Amino acid sequence: MSVSPGADSTAHSTLLKGWLEPFDYYPRTRVVFGPGTVHQLGELALEAGAKKVLLVTDRGLRAVGHIDLALKNLAAANLNVTVFDEVRNNPTTLDVERGLALASRNEIDLLIGLGGGSSMDCAKGINFLLTNGGKMEDYWGTGKAKLPMLPMIAVPTTSGTGSEAQSYALIAQSDTHMKMACGDKKAACKVAILDPLLTLSMPPAVTAATGIDALSHALESYVTTRRNPISLLFSHKAWGLLCRAFPIVSRDPRHAAARGAMLLGSHLAGAAIENSMLGATHACANPLSAHYDMIHGVAIGLMLPHVIRYNAPHVGHAYGKLAEVAGLCDAHDPSAAEKLAEYITELVELSGQPTRLRDCGVTAETIPQMAIEATKQWTGTFNPRPVSVAEFEELYTCAW
């Protein structure tokens, strides 16, 4: 739509509609992006006032050299480093407690989360308990930490969660495996180092699962009830980077530029989440991980197309804009949401992930229970179309 300088005020008002909504944007994380930026780790830790560092990571990263690289840079800055490399996928309260014991013994004053979302979330969880005491359940929700928290540097080695841009730690209860979102602005990272070269080591399955997760973050945050002008900017840019780069890295994992686009897109989508939250797809995914130990990104890929179709009557216009960015159709195409849903399924298939719950060992008998559990997930409350137990059951059934 083009409006000349002399057009009437009504036309100008139409253009501005929706961009004057109130928002509160408070960036807390310095972002250092580019190939080789991991070599600034020691310098940035010193700037944060560190003397004794806890490096939170997983053992798989030692084999590809990432842990040794981080230790080399920290040693060059004469920092005392303790390594906690026992983080598992979907970290639980037990993982946090083990890391806490190590941090307490070594009088840590800075945490570094090196790895995927699991490492970064676990580091945040350790930070909560090290500085404020108690147990993770005490911080389930938002804003429950009363005391200051230690500075943290995040160094993602995957392009998926965007955890480095968020003030939430996603920690599962060790007995039920249900995930708790524990958030506090004091838990936000002081620095995020985004080095695309670190993501070149991702195996194809990890590239697929984390990439689909990042795509879902851009899509869901773009339509939530809490979306605002700032989150929409992040979501839109993230989607543009991710939808173009994901097919490339799926076929050519060593494509450095596409890896960079995936990492930056993942971060921007994480920043969108911080400002607008998520929706029903993530509410559906958590029970699947709890009952079937399903990888989060796999669960997301199974559910996202069906949630798009479910939400289409309420936010089809927004999906149209994203479909246009992906080159699927014009933004005003009445079938844009369906084309977007089909496109996601195509990307899931391209990455080698399953597209039906039944192919993942999910039994139809567990669907009613998972539907009940999905309604208790905080993310579902921000979905643009309300979702009750019956609707969650329908979504699972469609995916089955």
ABEGO torsion letter per residue (X at the ends): XBBBAABBAAAAAAAABGAABBBBBBBABBBBBEBGAAAAAAAAAAAAGBABBBBBBBAAAAAAGAAAAAAAAAAAAGBBBBBBAABBBGBBAAAAAAAAAAAAAAGBABBBBBEBAAAAAAAAAAAAAAAAEEBAAAABEBGABABBBBBBBBBBABBAAGAAABABBBBBBAAAGBBBBBBBAAABBABBBBBAAAAAABBAAAAAAAAAAAAAAAAAAAABAABBAAAAAAAAAAAAAAAAAAAAAAABAABAAAAAAAAAAAAAAAAAAAAAEBBAAAAAAAAAAAAAGBBAAAAAAAAAAAAAAAAAAAAAAAAAAAAAAAGABBAABAAAAAAAAAAAAAAAAAAGBBABAAAAGBBAAAAAAAAAAAAABAAAAABABBBBAAAAAAAAAAAX
